[in-house]
Amino acid sequence: MSRQHTKPILVSADGETSSPLVQLTYGPSPESVSEAWIQELVHRHPSCLPIEEVDSVFANPVSICCELNTPAGPIDNFLVTPSGLPVLVECKLWRNPEGRREVVGQILDYAKELALWTSSDLQREVARRVGGEGNPILRLLREAGHEIDEVAFNDALTANLRRGRFLLLIVGDGIREGTEAIAGYLQSHLGLHFSMGLVEMPIFTLPDQSRLVAPRILARTSIISRNVVSLPDGFALQEESAEETSEDRQVSELSNERQQFWSEFLTGLRLDDPEQPIPKPSKQGYLAFMLPAPSGSSWITVWREVATGEVGLTLGWSRGYLGEDAGQALVGEWETLQPQLGGDATLAEIRDRLTITERYKAGDLADPSVRGRAFAWLRERVNEWINVLRPEVRSLVAELVGDPN
């Protein structure tokens, strides 16, 4: 039997009288609620979204803008958490099954496009919407009362965009037959690894003409595969523009060169730990090997610096998560940990945090022989770092959450 929701009843303070509230309909008439009105409601009052019930990792996001432009079309509402996790909201009327499938496909297209962006791309598009100088995303987060480390936030935001670590919310006007099957359809047919929620937003008129919003979740899917969050293979494809500028070609060539570099590195990589997830070849100057901390909050960054001819490794984590607690604990145990890691691993302050890092100056990475030496060193050190740090992080996280497993 499908779920039914009756209208709420308003009872007077003295308990003498009661009356059912009138629910507003969705549509174009003056007494109706429009998609634009819902969009504005979400922007001004993001707490109306039952985010914690969908995926608590995305709790308390800050509204950034409406109608954020992407190649797939404008996103109705864009929000972001202080930890750099994006929230995308699409406000639609549930008119028919075709319309429902359309809006699901639409928000997935937005996710596909954002997965190709960096924090700089996002900052640029947000600035076009809200104006102002500097980084408008950071400004809005700070205006909301959050203390944000700019470098750490931008790194986390870029990493979450690249991994497809989003919360996708579709807000509609009411339950229709078949709506609750959408999440199951997504899971069984697309293998998605981000969180999605379908939210009904009934609105009632109170006697003083103010409005009561009673959001409820129709369906949700929080499909996070172990500690790696990624979009399906098909979502990693980037469509070529018909017109390509010289600057576009340079950026494309650099991205392809980076991807080729990491592909060569990963081809010869052999790890002792069979459970360690292997990242895909990146179009960035680094790779992230995820460690077993909740919400993908701890990782080993494997990087290169072409200008200096260096490659290296650095322990990273997301602020405000268990990964940060584990990382700081490892730093605190450095005297015991250093002999296990060996090599030239050391503690260093990087971007306002004390962490573990190691580097190797190889030389000109375009030279095949130098590149080979760099790969050999990096593969050996990645394997050793994973052998030592992966069980340490797992153990520390288990202690922090009180889980003996």
N, C-alpha and C positions, 0 to 999 in steps of 0.2 A: 504494500500500500504506500503511495507517495505521501510525503509529509504535507501537512496542512497547517496554515498559520491564520488564526483568527485576528480580528481587529482588536487593538488594545482598548481598554476601558478607562476613562478618567473618573476617579472617585474624588468627591469634594473633601476638603480638610476635615469637616465634621462627620464625614461618612454618611450623610443623609441622601446625597444625590450621586448618580453615576450616569455616564453617557459614553457610548462608543465614539472613538475618534474617526474623523473622516479621512480616508486615505486619498491622496492626490493621485491622479492618473498621469501617465507620461504621454506627451504629445505636443502639438503646436498651439493649442488653445490657451488663452490667458490664464485659466484656472489650472492648467496642467503644468507638469514639471518637464523641462527640456533637458536634452543631453548637455547643453551649455550650462544650465543651472547646476547640474550634478558636477560638472567639471569645475566650476567655480567653488562649489561646496568642498570638494576634495582639496582644492588648492588652498583655500582659507582655513580649512579644518581637517588636516590629514588624519587626526585622531578618529574621524568617523569611519575609517577603514579598519576592519578587524584583522590587522596584520599579524598580531601576536598569535592569533588562532590559526593562521595559515603557516607561518614560519617565523618563530620568535627571533631568529637571527636578524631579521629586518625591522625589528621593533623601533618605534619612535623616529621615523625618517623626517627629514625637513623638506617642505615643498620648495622646489627650485623654480619651475616655470610651467606654463601651459603651452600646448602647441609647439613642442620642441621639434624642429625640422630635421628629418632624416631622408635619405634617398628613397625609403619605402613610404614616406608620408609623415605628417606631423603626429607626434605622440600627444595624446590628450593631456596627461599629467605626468611630469617627471619629478621624482623625489629621490633623495639620496640619504643614507645614514651617515653619521659622523665617522664610521669606520670605512666608508667608501663603497657601500653596497647600493647599487641602483635599484629603484622601484619604478616600474612602468605601469600606468593605469590607462585603460581604454574604457570610455563611458559609452554604452550602446543600449538601444532598446531591443528586447528579445522579441522580434516580430514573427519570425518563422525559423524552421530548422536551417534553411539555406543561409539566413542572416547570421545565425549563431556560428555556423562553420566559417563564414566569411570573417567575422570579427576575431575568431581564434587564429585563423591564418594570418590576419592583419597584424596582431600583436606578436606573432612568431616572426613575421618579416621584420618588425622593429628590432626584435632581439638579434636577428641575424645581422642586421646592419650595425648595431651598437657593438657587436662582438668584433668588428673590424676597426673600431675606434680606439684611441688612447685618451687619457685624461685631457690632453691638450685639444684634441678634436672636440670633446664634449664642452670644454671651457669656451671654445670659440663659438659653438652653436648656441650655448646658453647666453653668452654675452650679446649675441644678435637679438635674443628675445627680451632680455631684461635690461640691457644697457649698462652703463657704468664702467669705470676703469678697473684694471687689475683682474683678479680672478673672482667672478661673481658667485661661483659655487662656494668658495671659502668664505666670502663675505656673508652670504646668507646663513651658512652654518654658524658662523661666529655671532651674527646678530640673533640667532636662536639660542645663544648661550653656551655653545660648545667650544672648548679649547681644542684647536686643531693644529697639528704639526703639518705644515704645508707639504714638505717633501714626502713624509710618510703617507699622508693622505693621497697625494697624486700617484704614488707608487701602488698603493692598495687599490685605488680606483682603476688604474690601468690594468692591473692584474685581474681584477674582477670582470672588467669588460672583456678581456682576452679569454677568460675561462667561461664566459657566458653565465656568470654568477649573478643572476637577476631574480627579482620577484616580479612576476607578471600578474596583474589583477584586471579582471574584466568586471565592470560594474554595470548591472542591468536593472530593469524595472520590475521583474517578477519571475516566478518559477513557471516554466513551460515544460511539457513532457519532453524528455530526452536531454534536457540541459545537463543533468547530473552525470550523464554518460560521457561527457566531453573529456573529463580528466582521465577516465579509464581508456578512452580512445587514444589520447595523447601518449599515455604510458605504453600501451601495447603496440602502437603502430610507429611511434617516432623515437622512443627510447630517450626522452628528454632528461636532462640533468640539471634543470633549474626548477624553482618553485613557482607554482601557478595557483591562483585562487579565483573562483567564480563567486561574485558577491551580489546578493540582492539588496537593493536600497529602497525599501518602502518608506514613504514620507507621509506624515499625518499632520492635519491642521488642528491646532489647539484653539480653545475658545478666544484667546486674546490675539489670534491670527499668527502667532509664532508657529514654528514647525518642529515636529518631533521626527528625528531620523532614527530608524531602527534597523541598522545593517545586519545581515545574517549571511553566513557562508552556505552556498549551495553545494560546492564541491571544492576540493583542494588536492593538490599533488605536490609533495615535497620529495623529489627523487634525486637524492644526492648520493652518487656512487662512491662509497668509502670516503676518502678525503679529497677526491679529485672531482671538480665540477666543470663540465664542458658541454658544449653544444654538439649535436650530431655531426658526423663527418660532412654531410651535405651542407651544413650551415657555415662551414669554413671557407666556402667558395666565394670569391669576389668577382662580380661581373665587370667586365671591361667597359669603359665609357667609349662611345663612338668617336669622341674628340679627345685627344690626349695631348696635353701641353708638354713642353720640354721639362718643366719642373715635375710634372706627373711621372714622366719617364724616369727621371733621376731617382725619385722616391721609390718607384716600382723596381728599378734596378737594384737599389740598395736593399730593399726588402727581400728580393729574390736571392741576392748574394748572401744575406744573413741566413736565410732559410737553407741555402745550399751548405753553408758552413756548419750549421747545427745538424743538418742531415748527415753529413760526413762524420761528425763527431758521434752521433747516436748509432750510426751503422756499426762502428767498431766497439761500442760500449758493452761491457759484460759485467753484470752485477751479481754479487753473491746472494743477495737477498731476493728471493723469487717473488715476494709480495710488493716490492717497491714499484709504484706506478712510474712509467716512463713517459715524459712529456713528448708532444709532437714537435717537429722542427719549427722553431719560432722565426717570425720575421722581425723580431726585436734583437737587441744586442745581448740577450740573456735567455736562459731557460730556468724554469722553476721545478725542482724535484720536491713534491709535497711530502711532508712528514705527518705522522698519525696524530694530529691534533684536530679537535672539532672545527667544523666550518672552514676547513682549509686555511687555518690560522698560523701554520708554521711550515717553513719550507727552506730548502737550500737553493740559493740563487747561484747559478753557474753563468759566468759572464766573460766578456772579452772587451778589451779596449784597443781598437785598431791603431789609434794615434800613438800609443805607448808600446804597442806590441805585447800587451800583457793579457793573460787569462787568469781566472781565479774563481773562488767560491766564497760565499758569505751566508751566514745563517740569518734568516729573516723571519718576521712574525707580524701579525696584525695587532695593533694596539687595542686593548680592552677585551681581549679574548684569552682563552686558556693557552694558546700558542705563545702569547707574550709571557705569561707566567712561567711556562716551561723554558722559554729562551733565556729569561733572566736567571732562572735556577741553574741552567747550564753555565752561564757566565760566572755565577757565584761559585761553581764547582770547578773552575778552570784549572786549578793546580792538579786536580785528580784527572781531569778530562784530557789535558794537553798531551801527556805521554801516550794515551790511547790513540789520539788522532795522529800524532807524530808529524813528520814533514816540517813545514815552516808555519803551521797554523798558529795564530796569535789572536790576542784581543785588540780591538781597535774601535775608536769612536767613529761611527759612520752615520751621517745624517742624524745627529743628536741622540744616538743610542750606542751603548757599548755592546759590541757583539763579536762573534768569532769570524775570522776571515783568513784567507790564504791566497797568495798571488804568485805567479811565475812569469818572469820577463822572458818571453821567447824570442822576440824580434819581429821581423816583417812577416805578418801572418799570411800575406799573399804568396810568399815563397813556399812551394810545396814541402821542402825539407823542414823548414821552420814550423810550418803548419803541422806536419807529422809529429814533430817533437812536442808541440803544444798539446795536440790531441792525446798523445801517449801519457803525458804528465796529468792532464785533466781527467782522463778516464780512470787512472789509478787513484787519484785523490777523491774523485766523486764516489767511487766504490768504497773507499776507506771511510769517508765521512758518513755515508749511509749506514755502513756496518756499525759505526759507533753511535751516531746521533739518533738513528731511527728507534732502536730499542730504548734509549735514554728518554726520548720524548714520550714514547708510549707509556713507559713506567711513570714518568712525572705526571702526565695527564691522568692516569689511573689513580694516582695518589691524590691529586687535586679534586677529583670528582668522587673519590671514595669507592672506586670500582676495582675490586681485586683482579678482574680480567683485563 
